[in-house]
Amino acid sequence: MINALLFERPVWFATGPVEIEEEAQEMEDFTYHRPVLVTEAVELLAPRAGALIVDATCGGGGHSAEILRIGADVLALDQDPDAIEHAGERLSQFGARVTLRQANFRDAGKVLDELGIVGIGGALLDLGVSSRQLENASRGFSVMRNGPLDMRMDPRRELTAATVINSYSEEDLTRLFRDLGEEPAARRIASQLVKQRKIAPFQDTMQLAKAIEKIVWRHGRRHPATQVFQALRMEVNDELGALEEGLRVLTKRLEPGARLAVIAFHSLEDRIVKNFFRDRSREWLDRPEWPEPQRNPEFAFRPVTGKPVEPGENEQRLNPRSRSAKLRVAEKI
């Protein structure tokens, strides 16, 4: 989809051979996934030459490549084996300066222990689903491409979207669609899907997407099943649980002065990151019932970004999927 968007851009965006050549290089680099806020994230992460940076969601390797070009080494993690394979090919030019492991970032501590690494010089989390995952019908992430109701980022996990939609109770589905999908019609959708699955279990993405479209009519460009699909994906991969645990694990490993950068794509993720940084940036805590303020036992950070950094107009035009991205950064005390 992204390549098609680039080809469809009006001719006046390219004013000469240099721009055309640069665009062709962009298309070659981002055949797997176009990374978001690369310049801003790497600048604010401020990796030092020779330091080890954990790219905890390496995807296609876009952020890792830029970090490596600056001179830092990278431990690239991703729970998706397809991402690790692609990133390995793309980053092979950097040789031993990059180490790749298939792992969820919540398990970063285990990987670091296996490698004999105690402290790290920084970490980056680019949350959400990649372009490659969305466009690969067999992964089951997209409402627009037919495939099995899978949605596992790590195929080694047992829980699939089909299991969730066909076995969760109406009450649990309502909670799921409301809390993770932020879907206003959560109860109505859950009720109807439970009735329909008694006739025939849901097996593929288009079957489910069309069923939801009949329950909640389309209004505007967004498909009415989008938020339900988001909720299913987040449940299957325990995305919020992994985020909370991963933030704690990576924070413990950061060396003094090292930074943690997180790119979130929806309000639930961003709220967790915002609160995590806020709660650990207060040196003192005070409550009305206390005789005096007490030192915060979780004090660990100095905030680097006050408000979240968002993509500029040019990046949003080139990559519409970047529009909801928010980058927050904090520095270990």
Sine and cosine of phi, psi and omega as CSV:
sin_phi,cos_phi,sin_psi,cos_psi,sin_omega,cos_omega
0.00,0.00,-0.68,0.74,-0.03,-1.00
-0.91,0.42,-0.66,0.75,0.04,-1.00
-0.87,0.49,-0.65,0.76,0.01,-1.00
-0.89,0.46,-0.64,0.77,0.02,-1.00
-0.89,0.46,-0.62,0.78,0.01,-1.00
-0.92,0.40,-0.64,0.77,0.00,-1.00
-0.92,0.39,-0.50,0.86,-0.07,-1.00
-0.99,0.12,-0.06,1.00,-0.01,-1.00
-0.90,0.44,0.62,-0.78,0.01,-1.00
-0.85,0.52,0.48,-0.88,-0.08,-1.00
-0.87,0.50,-0.54,0.84,-0.10,-1.00
-0.93,0.37,-0.12,0.99,0.08,-1.00
-0.96,0.27,-0.43,0.90,0.03,-1.00
-0.96,-0.27,0.91,-0.40,-0.12,-0.99
-0.98,-0.17,0.01,1.00,0.00,-1.00
0.01,-1.00,-0.01,-1.00,-0.06,-1.00
-0.87,0.50,-0.56,0.83,-0.04,-1.00
-0.90,0.43,-0.72,0.69,-0.02,-1.00
-0.90,0.43,-0.63,0.78,0.01,-1.00
-0.90,0.43,-0.66,0.75,0.00,-1.00
-0.92,0.40,-0.66,0.75,0.01,-1.00
-0.90,0.43,-0.62,0.78,0.00,-1.00
-0.92,0.40,-0.63,0.77,0.03,-1.00
-0.89,0.46,-0.62,0.78,0.02,-1.00
-0.91,0.41,-0.66,0.75,0.06,-1.00
-0.84,0.54,-0.69,0.72,-0.04,-1.00
-0.90,0.43,-0.60,0.80,0.01,-1.00
-0.94,0.35,-0.66,0.75,-0.05,-1.00
-0.94,0.35,-0.54,0.84,-0.16,-0.99
-0.93,-0.36,0.55,0.84,0.06,-1.00
-0.92,0.40,-0.43,0.90,0.03,-1.00
-1.00,0.04,-0.78,0.62,-0.10,-1.00
-0.27,-0.96,0.69,-0.72,0.06,-1.00
-1.00,0.00,0.93,-0.37,-0.01,-1.00
-0.93,0.37,0.44,-0.90,-0.08,-1.00
-0.95,-0.30,0.61,-0.79,0.09,-1.00
0.80,0.61,0.69,0.72,-0.06,-1.00
-0.89,0.45,-0.80,0.60,-0.04,-1.00
-0.87,0.49,-0.74,0.67,-0.03,-1.00
-0.90,0.43,-0.69,0.72,-0.04,-1.00
-0.90,0.44,-0.71,0.70,-0.04,-1.00
-0.94,0.34,-0.63,0.77,0.03,-1.00
-0.89,0.46,-0.69,0.72,-0.03,-1.00
-0.97,0.24,-0.48,0.88,0.08,-1.00
-0.93,0.38,-0.51,0.86,0.08,-1.00
0.78,0.63,0.83,0.56,-0.02,-1.00
-0.93,0.37,0.68,-0.73,0.02,-1.00
-1.00,-0.02,0.58,-0.82,0.04,-1.00
-0.84,0.54,0.76,-0.65,0.01,-1.00
1.00,0.02,-0.24,0.97,0.02,-1.00
-0.97,0.25,0.36,-0.93,0.07,-1.00
-0.98,-0.20,0.86,-0.51,0.03,-1.00
-0.95,-0.30,0.73,-0.69,0.08,-1.00
-1.00,-0.07,0.93,-0.37,0.17,-0.99
-1.00,-0.01,1.00,-0.09,-0.23,-0.97
-0.98,0.19,-0.16,0.99,0.08,-1.00
-0.64,-0.77,0.95,0.30,-0.24,-0.97
-0.94,0.35,-0.41,0.91,0.03,-1.00
0.81,0.59,-0.83,-0.56,0.01,-1.00
-0.99,0.10,0.01,1.00,0.05,-1.00
1.00,0.02,0.20,0.98,-0.05,-1.00
-0.90,0.43,-0.74,0.67,0.04,-1.00
-0.93,0.38,-0.65,0.76,-0.01,-1.00
-0.86,0.51,-0.68,0.73,-0.02,-1.00
-0.86,0.50,-0.67,0.74,-0.02,-1.00
-0.94,0.35,-0.63,0.78,0.04,-1.00
-0.90,0.45,-0.67,0.74,0.01,-1.00
-0.92,0.40,-0.60,0.80,0.02,-1.00
-0.89,0.46,-0.54,0.84,0.01,-1.00
-0.95,0.32,-0.43,0.90,0.06,-1.00
0.84,-0.55,-0.10,1.00,0.05,-1.00
-0.99,0.13,0.36,-0.93,0.11,-0.99
-1.00,-0.04,0.33,-0.94,-0.10,-1.00
-0.72,-0.69,0.72,-0.69,0.27,-0.96
-0.97,-0.23,0.94,-0.33,-0.07,-1.00
-0.99,-0.15,0.86,-0.51,0.02,-1.00
-0.91,-0.42,0.55,-0.84,0.19,-0.98
-0.30,-0.95,0.64,-0.77,0.01,-1.00
-0.98,0.19,-0.22,0.98,-0.02,-1.00
-1.00,-0.04,0.90,-0.44,-0.03,-1.00
-0.89,0.46,-0.50,0.87,0.05,-1.00
-0.90,0.44,-0.65,0.76,0.03,-1.00
-0.91,0.43,-0.68,0.73,0.00,-1.00
-0.89,0.46,-0.66,0.75,0.02,-1.00
-0.89,0.46,-0.72,0.69,-0.02,-1.00
-0.92,0.40,-0.71,0.70,-0.01,-1.00
-0.89,0.46,-0.60,0.80,0.03,-1.00
-0.87,0.49,-0.65,0.76,0.03,-1.00
-0.92,0.38,-0.70,0.71,-0.06,-1.00
-0.92,0.38,-0.58,0.81,-0.10,-1.00
-0.99,-0.12,0.12,0.99,-0.07,-1.00
-0.87,0.48,-0.45,0.89,-0.02,-1.00
-0.90,0.44,-0.32,0.95,-0.03,-1.00
-1.00,-0.02,-0.01,1.00,0.12,-0.99
0.84,0.54,-0.72,-0.69,-0.10,-0.99
-0.95,0.31,-0.10,1.00,-0.01,-1.00
-0.97,0.25,-0.17,0.99,0.04,-1.00
-0.82,-0.57,0.71,-0.70,0.06,-1.00
-0.85,-0.52,0.77,-0.64,-0.03,-1.00
-0.91,-0.41,0.65,-0.76,0.05,-1.00
-0.61,-0.79,0.68,-0.74,0.12,-0.99
-0.99,0.15,0.94,-0.34,-0.03,-1.00
-0.24,-0.97,0.53,-0.85,0.15,-0.99
-0.96,0.27,0.56,-0.83,-0.05,-1.00
-0.90,0.43,-0.30,0.95,0.07,-1.00
-0.92,0.39,-0.31,0.95,0.01,-1.00
-0.97,-0.23,0.30,0.95,-0.03,-1.00
-0.86,0.51,-0.59,0.81,0.01,-1.00
-0.88,0.48,-0.66,0.75,0.01,-1.00
-0.90,0.43,-0.67,0.74,0.01,-1.00
-0.90,0.44,-0.70,0.72,0.01,-1.00
-0.89,0.46,-0.64,0.77,0.03,-1.00
-0.89,0.45,-0.68,0.73,0.01,-1.00
-0.88,0.48,-0.54,0.84,-0.01,-1.00
-1.00,0.03,-0.07,1.00,0.00,-1.00
0.96,0.28,0.48,0.88,-0.04,-1.00
-0.96,-0.28,0.79,-0.61,-0.03,-1.00
-1.00,-0.07,-0.83,0.56,-0.06,-1.00
-0.89,-0.45,0.42,-0.91,0.00,-1.00
-0.80,-0.59,0.43,-0.90,-0.06,-1.00
-1.00,-0.03,0.16,0.99,0.03,-1.00
0.42,-0.91,0.29,-0.96,0.02,-1.00
-0.50,-0.87,0.54,-0.84,-0.01,-1.00
-0.76,-0.65,0.74,-0.67,0.09,-1.00
-0.86,-0.51,0.86,-0.50,0.10,-1.00
-0.93,-0.38,0.99,-0.13,-0.18,-0.98
-0.99,0.16,0.16,-0.99,0.07,-1.00
0.99,-0.13,-0.19,-0.98,-0.08,-1.00
-0.97,-0.26,0.59,-0.81,-0.05,-1.00
-1.00,0.09,0.30,-0.95,0.04,-1.00
-0.86,0.51,-0.65,0.76,-0.03,-1.00
-0.89,0.46,-0.67,0.74,0.00,-1.00
-0.90,0.43,-0.67,0.75,0.01,-1.00
-0.90,0.43,-0.61,0.79,-0.12,-0.99
-1.00,0.03,-0.18,0.98,0.03,-1.00
-1.00,-0.01,0.97,-0.23,-0.10,-1.00
-0.84,0.54,-0.53,0.85,-0.07,-1.00
-0.93,0.36,-0.26,0.97,0.01,-1.00
-0.99,0.10,-0.36,0.93,0.10,-1.00
0.98,0.22,0.39,0.92,-0.03,-1.00
-1.00,0.02,-0.41,0.91,-0.21,-0.98
-0.99,-0.15,0.61,-0.79,0.09,-1.00
-0.99,0.16,-0.15,0.99,-0.09,-1.00
-0.96,-0.27,-0.16,0.99,-0.04,-1.00
-0.80,-0.60,0.75,-0.66,-0.07,-1.00
-0.99,0.17,0.73,-0.69,0.02,-1.00
-0.21,-0.98,0.04,-1.00,0.00,-1.00
-0.91,0.41,0.51,-0.86,0.05,-1.00
-0.98,0.22,0.98,0.18,-0.08,-1.00
-0.97,-0.26,-0.98,0.20,0.06,-1.00
0.94,0.34,0.25,0.97,0.06,-1.00
-0.99,0.15,0.83,-0.56,0.12,-0.99
-0.96,0.28,-0.56,0.83,0.09,-1.00
-0.94,-0.34,0.95,-0.31,-0.06,-1.00
-0.89,0.45,-0.15,0.99,0.03,-1.00
-0.98,0.18,-0.27,0.96,0.04,-1.00
-0.94,0.35,0.47,-0.88,-0.05,-1.00
-1.00,0.03,-0.64,0.77,-0.09,-1.00
-0.94,0.33,0.76,-0.64,0.07,-1.00
-0.86,-0.51,0.23,-0.97,0.03,-1.00
-0.90,0.44,-0.55,0.83,0.03,-1.00
-0.89,0.46,-0.67,0.75,0.02,-1.00
-0.89,0.46,-0.68,0.73,-0.01,-1.00
-0.89,0.46,-0.79,0.61,-0.12,-0.99
-0.94,0.35,-0.45,0.89,-0.06,-1.00
-0.99,-0.13,-0.22,0.98,-0.09,-1.00
-0.83,-0.56,-0.37,0.93,0.01,-1.00
-0.93,0.37,0.53,-0.85,0.04,-1.00
-0.93,0.35,0.28,-0.96,0.03,-1.00
-0.86,0.51,-0.63,0.77,0.01,-1.00
-0.90,0.44,-0.69,0.72,-0.01,-1.00
-0.93,0.38,-0.62,0.78,0.05,-1.00
-0.91,0.41,-0.63,0.77,0.05,-1.00
-0.87,0.50,-0.74,0.67,0.02,-1.00
-0.87,0.50,-0.68,0.73,-0.03,-1.00
-0.89,0.46,-0.77,0.64,-0.04,-1.00
-0.91,0.41,-0.57,0.82,-0.02,-1.00
-0.97,0.25,-0.75,0.67,-0.14,-0.99
-0.99,0.16,-0.68,0.74,-0.03,-1.00
-1.00,-0.05,-0.56,0.83,0.00,-1.00
-1.00,-0.07,-0.22,0.98,-0.05,-1.00
0.78,0.62,0.68,0.73,-0.06,-1.00
-1.00,-0.04,0.89,-0.45,-0.02,-1.00
-0.87,0.49,-0.53,0.85,-0.05,-1.00
-0.99,-0.13,0.50,0.86,-0.10,-1.00
-0.82,0.57,-0.73,0.68,-0.07,-1.00
-0.92,0.40,-0.68,0.73,-0.03,-1.00
-0.91,0.41,-0.67,0.74,0.01,-1.00
-0.90,0.44,-0.72,0.69,-0.01,-1.00
-0.87,0.49,-0.69,0.73,-0.02,-1.00
-0.87,0.49,-0.71,0.70,-0.03,-1.00
-0.94,0.34,-0.62,0.79,0.00,-1.00
-0.92,0.40,-0.61,0.79,0.04,-1.00
-0.89,0.45,-0.63,0.77,0.04,-1.00
-0.92,0.39,-0.67,0.74,-0.05,-1.00
-0.94,0.34,-0.57,0.82,-0.04,-1.00
-0.94,0.35,-0.33,0.94,0.08,-1.00
-0.93,0.37,-0.49,0.87,0.03,-1.00
-0.99,0.16,-0.72,0.69,0.02,-1.00
-0.43,-0.90,0.84,-0.54,0.00,-1.00
-0.87,0.49,0.51,-0.86,0.05,-1.00
-0.98,0.19,0.78,-0.62,-0.07,-1.00
-0.86,-0.51,-0.47,0.88,-0.03,-1.00
-0.72,-0.69,0.22,-0.98,-0.15,-0.99
-0.92,0.39,-0.68,0.73,-0.04,-1.00
-0.93,0.36,-0.56,0.83,0.07,-1.00
-0.86,0.51,-0.71,0.70,0.00,-1.00
-0.95,0.32,-0.69,0.73,-0.03,-1.00
-0.88,0.48,-0.67,0.74,0.01,-1.00
-0.93,0.37,-0.59,0.81,0.03,-1.00
-0.89,0.45,-0.67,0.74,0.01,-1.00
-0.93,0.36,-0.59,0.81,0.01,-1.00
-0.90,0.45,-0.50,0.86,0.04,-1.00
-0.97,0.25,-0.45,0.90,0.00,-1.00
-0.99,0.13,-0.69,0.73,-0.01,-1.00
-0.86,-0.52,0.97,-0.25,-0.07,-1.00
-0.89,0.46,0.52,-0.86,-0.02,-1.00
-0.91,0.41,0.74,-0.68,0.11,-0.99
-0.76,-0.65,0.92,-0.38,-0.03,-1.00
0.99,0.11,-0.33,-0.95,-0.12,-0.99
-0.99,0.12,-0.49,0.87,-0.07,-1.00
-0.95,0.32,0.71,-0.70,0.04,-1.00
-0.93,0.37,0.68,-0.73,-0.05,-1.00
-0.89,0.45,-0.25,0.97,0.02,-1.00
-1.00,-0.04,-0.04,1.00,-0.12,-0.99
-0.84,0.54,-0.74,0.67,-0.07,-1.00
-0.95,0.31,-0.53,0.85,0.08,-1.00
-0.92,0.39,-0.67,0.74,0.03,-1.00
-0.89,0.46,-0.63,0.77,0.05,-1.00
-0.87,0.50,-0.71,0.70,-0.01,-1.00
-0.88,0.47,-0.68,0.73,0.01,-1.00
-0.89,0.45,-0.70,0.71,0.00,-1.00
-0.88,0.48,-0.69,0.73,-0.02,-1.00
-0.93,0.38,-0.58,0.82,0.04,-1.00
-0.94,0.35,-0.73,0.68,-0.03,-1.00
-0.85,0.53,-0.65,0.76,-0.09,-1.00
-0.99,-0.17,0.08,1.00,-0.02,-1.00
0.72,0.69,0.79,0.61,-0.15,-0.99
-0.91,0.42,-0.66,0.75,-0.02,-1.00
-0.96,0.29,-0.61,0.79,0.07,-1.00
-0.90,0.44,-0.67,0.74,0.02,-1.00
-0.90,0.43,-0.62,0.78,0.00,-1.00
-0.90,0.44,-0.74,0.67,-0.01,-1.00
-0.87,0.49,-0.70,0.72,-0.01,-1.00
-0.94,0.33,-0.66,0.75,-0.01,-1.00
-0.89,0.45,-0.64,0.77,0.03,-1.00
-0.87,0.49,-0.67,0.74,0.00,-1.00
-0.92,0.40,-0.69,0.73,-0.04,-1.00
-0.89,0.45,-0.73,0.68,-0.05,-1.00
-0.93,0.36,-0.59,0.81,0.01,-1.00
-0.87,0.49,-0.67,0.74,0.00,-1.00
-0.89,0.46,-0.49,0.87,-0.08,-1.00
-1.00,0.02,-0.23,0.97,-0.03,-1.00
-0.92,0.39,0.71,-0.71,0.11,-0.99
-0.98,0.21,0.39,-0.92,0.04,-1.00
-0.82,0.57,0.75,-0.66,-0.03,-1.00
1.00,-0.01,-0.22,0.97,0.03,-1.00
-0.98,0.21,0.42,-0.91,-0.09,-1.00
-0.88,-0.47,0.49,-0.87,0.08,-1.00
-0.90,-0.44,0.85,-0.52,-0.01,-1.00
-0.90,-0.44,0.71,-0.70,-0.03,-1.00
-0.73,-0.68,0.78,-0.62,0.09,-1.00
-0.95,-0.31,0.90,-0.43,-0.01,-1.00
-0.94,-0.33,0.40,-0.92,-0.09,-1.00
-0.84,-0.54,-0.07,1.00,0.14,-0.99
-0.50,-0.87,0.22,-0.98,-0.20,-0.98
-0.87,0.49,-0.57,0.82,-0.03,-1.00
-0.90,0.43,-0.72,0.69,0.04,-1.00
-0.90,0.44,-0.76,0.65,-0.08,-1.00
-0.88,0.48,-0.59,0.81,0.01,-1.00
-0.90,0.43,-0.66,0.75,0.02,-1.00
-0.89,0.46,-0.72,0.70,-0.01,-1.00
-0.91,0.42,-0.72,0.70,0.00,-1.00
-0.85,0.53,-0.75,0.66,-0.02,-1.00
-0.93,0.38,-0.59,0.80,0.01,-1.00
-0.88,0.47,-0.75,0.67,0.01,-1.00
-0.92,0.39,-0.67,0.74,-0.01,-1.00
-0.88,0.47,-0.74,0.67,-0.07,-1.00
-0.91,0.41,-0.43,0.90,-0.03,-1.00
-0.98,-0.21,0.15,0.99,0.06,-1.00
-0.95,-0.31,0.06,1.00,0.03,-1.00
-0.98,-0.17,0.90,-0.43,-0.03,-1.00
-0.96,0.28,-0.53,0.85,-0.04,-1.00
-0.81,-0.59,0.58,-0.82,0.06,-1.00
-0.89,-0.46,0.58,-0.81,0.01,-1.00
-0.64,-0.77,0.67,-0.74,0.05,-1.00
-0.72,-0.69,0.49,-0.87,-0.04,-1.00
-0.83,0.56,-0.57,0.82,-0.06,-1.00
-0.99,0.15,-0.13,0.99,0.00,-1.00
-1.00,0.04,0.61,-0.79,0.05,-1.00
-0.93,0.37,-0.46,0.89,0.01,-1.00
-0.38,-0.93,0.35,-0.94,0.01,-1.00
-0.86,0.52,0.49,-0.87,0.03,-1.00
-0.85,-0.52,0.51,-0.86,0.02,-1.00
-0.93,0.38,0.69,-0.73,-0.01,-1.00
-0.96,0.27,0.90,-0.44,-0.02,-1.00
-0.92,0.40,-0.30,0.95,0.00,-1.00
-0.98,-0.18,0.12,0.99,0.00,-1.00
-0.85,0.52,0.86,-0.51,-0.08,-1.00
-0.55,-0.83,-0.29,0.96,-0.20,-0.98
-0.80,-0.60,0.43,-0.90,0.30,-0.96
-0.92,-0.40,0.85,-0.53,-0.02,-1.00
-0.91,0.41,0.68,-0.73,0.05,-1.00
-0.99,-0.16,-0.65,0.76,0.05,-1.00
-0.96,-0.29,0.83,-0.56,0.09,-1.00
-0.95,0.31,-0.91,0.41,0.12,-0.99
-0.99,-0.11,0.42,-0.91,-0.01,-1.00
-0.91,0.41,0.55,-0.83,0.07,-1.00
-1.00,0.05,0.73,-0.69,-0.03,-1.00
-0.87,-0.49,0.40,-0.92,0.00,-1.00
-0.88,0.47,0.55,-0.84,0.06,-1.00
-0.98,0.21,0.10,-0.99,-0.04,-1.00
-0.87,0.50,-0.63,0.78,-0.04,-1.00
-0.91,0.41,-0.69,0.72,0.01,-1.00
-0.91,0.41,-0.63,0.77,0.02,-1.00
-0.91,0.42,-0.55,0.83,0.03,-1.00
-0.94,0.34,-0.69,0.73,0.00,-1.00
-0.95,0.32,-0.54,0.84,-0.07,-1.00
-0.68,-0.74,1.00,0.05,-0.03,-1.00
-0.83,0.56,-0.45,0.89,-0.01,-1.00
-0.93,0.36,-0.20,0.98,-0.02,-1.00
-0.99,0.14,-0.17,0.98,-0.18,-0.98
-0.85,0.52,-0.52,0.85,-0.06,-1.00
-1.00,-0.05,0.03,1.00,-0.08,-1.00
-0.95,0.32,0.65,-0.76,0.08,-1.00
-0.70,-0.71,0.81,-0.59,-0.03,-1.00
-0.96,-0.29,0.80,-0.60,0.10,-1.00
-0.83,-0.56,0.61,-0.79,-0.05,-1.00
-0.68,-0.74,0.64,-0.77,0.08,-1.00
-0.67,-0.75,0.45,-0.89,-0.05,-1.00
-0.92,-0.38,0.72,-0.69,-0.01,-1.00
-0.92,0.38,0.75,-0.66,0.01,-1.00
-0.95,0.31,0.00,0.00,0.00,0.00
